[in-house]
């Protein structure tokens, strides 16, 4: 397991907030969505291929569709997209977070019985 470099999150946020791009450089390899391993370069590529809304970006790259269901990266992706494309139409419903169908405790899982 690799250790996270100090200040890495600040670097990502600075690049996303500042709207810096450059898929060919180091910023293109920055992981925006760790669950689905989607990089900033992949987001840029999807936009160049025709993604015009955040939802289309999600469908093209699977960003926010991982185990956390966007709880970690959703705001980062939306911020980056609207900084890159300020004229893009804002969707009435932004990307959603999906909780489990029914909350399950660790105790219930450990028992192994019916939920």
ABEGO torsion letter per residue (X at the ends): XBBBBBGAAAAAAAAAAAGBBGAABAAAABBABAAAGBBAAAAAAAAAAGBABAAAAAAAAGBGABAAGGAAAAAAAAAAAAAABAABBBBABBBBBBBBABBBBAAAAAAGBBX
